[in-house]
Amino acid sequence: MVVGVAVLTAATVAGGMGERNLPLDLAVGVAAVGATPLLVRWPVHGTVALSVLAVLSPAATPASTTGALVVAQRRRLPVAVGTGAMGLAAHLAQGLLRPAGGLSFGWWAVLVTCAYAALVAWGALNQARWALLESLRERARRAEAERDRRVVEARAAERTRIAREMHDVLAHRLTLVATYAGALEYRPDAPPAQVAQAAGVVRAGVHQALEELRDVIGVLRAGAEDARPAPVFADVPRLVEEAREVGQPVTYLDTTDGTPPDPVGRTVYRVVQEGLSNARRHAAGRPVTVEVAGRPGAQLRVQLTNDTAVTDVSGSPGTGLIGLTERVELAGGRFEHEVTGGSFHLRAELPWPA
């Protein structure tokens, strides 16, 4: 910027060689070029000072018009218009004091007015363009930050889903294994036939747990389409039968009118699975009642009730119940559990579309 102003100032002074005002033009030109760097830090004050110099000599015209452009690019429009008006007035005064050869004052006024109007308009346009670019950059930064936030949330949700699925898959099987292993420890003198039967159940339970764990890992590696079908409502009776086989007295009452959709059925399966596992952990050997009722267009209700043992189940819920609460709520339902009258109640209500 300074180099350009210096070149134009030198050309202006050279055009007036031989005039009696040459010493003044040289002095004003040097002062104007020297003051041009001030426009970077103090654009308004620098432009005002250059406008004053422009009254004295045309040698300050390049610097003063440059100042008007800088103000228009960096300050608000009213400030730019005011500074431009001051520069216009200075050059009108210059036209009266130092008339341009061969150009009437009227045409000089028109020329200067058009020049300053163009400078202010061009500066304001550049300022608006820069503001638009900055807003677009800010929007891009916000979009990137939002994308990063969603990625973090998605990863957290995926970790929660994986933890919930791992718990659902392993807790039930390992509880069955623990029940039979505890029986073997409690009855070391059991007949060989019973020991063999219990060992077979433990072996089968561990094998099934490994198979289901392999299914979960397969889902994480290759996608859900490569895994075995997830359990649905029709698999609940088999779940109850497995609990009975390990000595858990379970009463199963199913009064549903029809078969719920698979997403709802899977949630019912997980509720019953966690309820039976919870009963084995906290009230081993106590009777458990599983009730399922509902019809399309209404609520599907699942309730598990078992007598409480010495172990206190009314304290802080475990990760299984917390995960079950999240699973039911994600399905649009409601989940609750409580201890009343010496019994532990686990209830879930799920929407059953018509």
Backbone hydrogen bonds, N-H to C=O, Kabsch-Sander energy under -0.5 kcal/mol:
donor,donor_aa,acceptor,acceptor_aa,energy
5,V,1,M,-2.3
6,A,2,V,-2.5
7,V,3,V,-2.3
8,L,4,G,-2.4
9,T,5,V,-2.6
10,A,6,A,-2.4
11,A,7,V,-2.2
12,T,8,L,-2.1
13,V,9,T,-2.6
14,A,10,A,-2.6
15,G,11,A,-1.7
16,G,12,T,-0.6
16,G,13,V,-1.1
17,M,14,A,-1.4
19,E,16,G,-1.8
22,L,19,E,-1.3
25,D,21,N,-2.6
26,L,22,L,-2.7
27,A,23,P,-2.3
28,V,24,L,-3.0
29,G,25,D,-2.8
30,V,26,L,-2.5
31,A,27,A,-2.3
32,A,28,V,-2.8
33,V,29,G,-2.6
34,G,30,V,-2.4
35,A,31,A,-1.8
36,T,32,A,-1.0
38,L,35,A,-1.2
39,L,36,T,-2.1
40,V,37,P,-1.4
41,R,37,P,-0.6
42,W,38,L,-3.3
46,G,42,W,-2.4
47,T,43,P,-1.9
48,V,44,V,-2.2
49,A,45,H,-2.2
50,L,46,G,-2.2
51,S,47,T,-2.1
52,V,48,V,-1.8
53,L,49,A,-1.7
54,A,50,L,-1.9
55,V,51,S,-1.0
55,V,52,V,-0.6
56,L,52,V,-0.7
56,L,53,L,-0.7
57,S,53,L,-1.7
60,A,57,S,-1.5
61,T,58,P,-1.7
64,S,60,A,-2.7
65,T,61,T,-2.6
66,T,62,P,-1.7
67,G,63,A,-2.1
68,A,64,S,-1.9
69,L,65,T,-1.9
70,V,66,T,-2.3
71,V,67,G,-2.5
72,A,68,A,-2.0
73,Q,69,L,-1.5
74,R,70,V,-1.4
75,R,71,V,-2.5
80,A,76,R,-2.3
81,V,77,L,-2.9
82,G,78,P,-2.4
83,T,79,V,-2.5
84,G,80,A,-2.5
85,A,81,V,-2.4
86,M,82,G,-1.8
87,G,83,T,-2.2
88,L,84,G,-2.5
89,A,85,A,-2.5
90,A,86,M,-2.2
91,H,87,G,-2.1
92,L,88,L,-2.1
93,A,89,A,-2.3
94,Q,90,A,-2.0
95,G,91,H,-2.0
96,L,92,L,-1.4
97,L,93,A,-2.5
98,R,94,Q,-3.6
103,L,100,A,-1.8
108,W,104,S,-2.3
109,A,105,F,-2.8
110,V,106,G,-2.2
111,L,107,W,-2.8
112,V,108,W,-2.7
113,T,109,A,-2.6
114,C,110,V,-2.5
115,A,111,L,-2.1
116,Y,112,V,-2.5
117,A,113,T,-2.4
118,A,114,C,-2.4
119,L,115,A,-2.2
120,V,116,Y,-2.6
121,A,117,A,-2.4
122,W,118,A,-2.8
123,G,119,L,-2.5
124,A,120,V,-2.6
125,L,121,A,-2.4
126,N,122,W,-2.3
127,Q,123,G,-2.5
128,A,124,A,-2.5
129,R,125,L,-2.3
130,W,126,N,-2.6
131,A,127,Q,-2.5
132,L,128,A,-2.4
133,L,129,R,-2.5
134,E,130,W,-2.6
135,S,131,A,-2.5
136,L,132,L,-2.4
137,R,133,L,-2.5
138,E,134,E,-2.8
139,R,135,S,-2.6
140,A,136,L,-2.4
141,R,137,R,-2.5
142,R,138,E,-2.7
143,A,139,R,-2.7
144,E,140,A,-2.5
145,A,141,R,-2.5
146,E,142,R,-2.9
147,R,143,A,-2.6
148,D,144,E,-2.6
149,R,145,A,-2.4
150,R,146,E,-2.6
151,V,147,R,-2.3
152,V,148,D,-2.4
153,E,149,R,-2.7
154,A,150,R,-2.9
155,R,151,V,-2.5
156,A,152,V,-2.5
157,A,153,E,-2.9
158,E,154,A,-2.5
159,R,155,R,-2.5
160,T,156,A,-2.4
161,R,157,A,-2.6
162,I,158,E,-2.7
163,A,159,R,-2.7
164,R,160,T,-2.6
165,E,161,R,-2.7
166,M,162,I,-2.9
167,H,163,A,-2.3
168,D,164,R,-2.7
169,V,165,E,-2.5
170,L,166,M,-2.6
171,A,167,H,-2.5
172,H,168,D,-0.6
173,R,169,V,-0.7
174,L,170,L,-2.9
175,T,171,A,-1.9
176,L,172,H,-1.9
177,V,173,R,-2.3
178,A,174,L,-2.7
179,T,175,T,-2.2
180,Y,176,L,-2.0
181,A,177,V,-2.7
182,G,178,A,-2.5
183,A,179,T,-1.8
184,L,180,Y,-2.2
185,E,181,A,-2.0
186,Y,182,G,-2.3
187,R,183,A,-2.2
190,A,187,R,-1.7
195,V,191,P,-2.4
196,A,192,P,-2.8
197,Q,193,A,-2.2
198,A,194,Q,-2.9
199,A,195,V,-2.8
200,G,196,A,-2.2
201,V,197,Q,-2.2
202,V,198,A,-2.6
203,R,199,A,-2.8
204,A,200,G,-2.8
205,G,201,V,-2.9
206,V,202,V,-2.6
207,H,203,R,-2.5
208,Q,204,A,-2.8
209,A,205,G,-2.4
210,L,206,V,-2.4
211,E,207,H,-2.3
212,E,208,Q,-2.7
213,L,209,A,-2.4
214,R,210,L,-2.4
215,D,211,E,-1.9
216,V,212,E,-2.1
217,I,213,L,-2.4
218,G,214,R,-2.3
219,V,215,D,-2.1
220,L,216,V,-2.0
221,R,217,I,-2.0
222,A,218,G,-3.0
223,G,218,G,-0.5
223,G,219,V,-1.6
226,D,223,G,-1.5
227,A,224,A,-1.4
235,D,232,V,-1.7
236,V,233,F,-1.7
239,L,235,D,-1.7
240,V,236,V,-2.2
241,E,237,P,-2.5
242,E,238,R,-2.2
243,A,239,L,-1.6
244,R,240,V,-2.1
245,E,241,E,-2.0
246,V,242,E,-0.9
246,V,243,A,-0.5
247,G,244,R,-1.8
248,Q,243,A,-2.1
250,V,248,Q,-0.7
251,T,288,V,-3.0
252,Y,250,V,-0.5
253,L,251,T,-0.5
253,L,290,V,-3.2
254,D,252,Y,-0.5
255,T,253,L,-0.6
255,T,292,V,-3.0
257,D,294,G,-2.5
258,G,256,T,-0.9
265,G,261,P,-3.1
266,R,262,D,-2.9
267,T,263,P,-1.5
268,V,264,V,-2.3
269,Y,265,G,-2.4
270,R,266,R,-2.2
271,V,267,T,-2.2
272,V,268,V,-2.6
273,Q,269,Y,-2.7
274,E,270,R,-2.6
275,G,271,V,-2.5
276,L,272,V,-2.6
277,S,273,Q,-2.2
278,N,274,E,-2.7
279,A,275,G,-2.1
280,R,276,L,-2.1
281,R,277,S,-1.9
282,H,278,N,-2.3
283,A,279,A,-2.6
286,R,283,A,-1.9
288,V,249,P,-2.6
289,T,305,T,-2.8
290,V,251,T,-3.6
291,E,289,T,-0.5
291,E,303,Q,-3.0
292,V,253,L,-2.7
293,A,301,R,-2.3
294,G,255,T,-0.5
297,G,352,W,-2.7
298,A,295,R,-1.7
300,L,350,L,-3.3
301,R,293,A,-3.2
301,R,299,Q,-0.6
302,V,348,A,-2.8
303,Q,291,E,-2.5
304,L,346,L,-2.5
305,T,289,T,-2.1
306,N,344,F,-1.7
307,D,287,P,-0.9
308,T,342,G,-2.3
313,V,311,T,-0.6
322,I,318,G,-2.1
323,G,319,T,-2.9
324,L,320,G,-2.2
325,T,321,L,-2.4
326,E,322,I,-2.1
327,R,323,G,-2.4
328,V,324,L,-2.6
329,E,325,T,-2.4
330,L,326,E,-2.3
331,A,327,R,-1.2
332,G,329,E,-1.6
333,G,328,V,-2.6
334,R,349,E,-2.3
336,E,347,R,-2.5
338,E,345,H,-2.2
340,T,338,E,-0.5
340,T,343,S,-2.4
343,S,340,T,-1.5
344,F,306,N,-3.4
345,H,338,E,-3.4
345,H,343,S,-0.5
346,L,304,L,-2.4
347,R,336,E,-2.9
348,A,302,V,-2.5
349,E,334,R,-2.7
350,L,300,L,-2.4
352,W,298,A,-2.0
